[in-house]
């Protein structure tokens, strides 16, 4: 992506991440989730974040959230 669209899209994604960071992610926040949130936030703050890093860090955050839900909400017990 280049130009206006890329800038608009990055701005939208940045805004949405920080909304989640200060809002909904608190529902599943554990030490692992917190670390993943901070790492992704640092990458997003860079003037030119690398796509591969964003993908890896986003996936790490998703896995940390999933683990947090499984551990704290007892999801595994409900599914069995």
ABEGO torsion letter per residue (X at the ends): XBEAAAAAAAAAAAAAAAAAAABAAAAABBAAAAAAAAAAAAAAABABBBAAAAAAAAAAAAAAAAAAAAAAAGAAAAAX
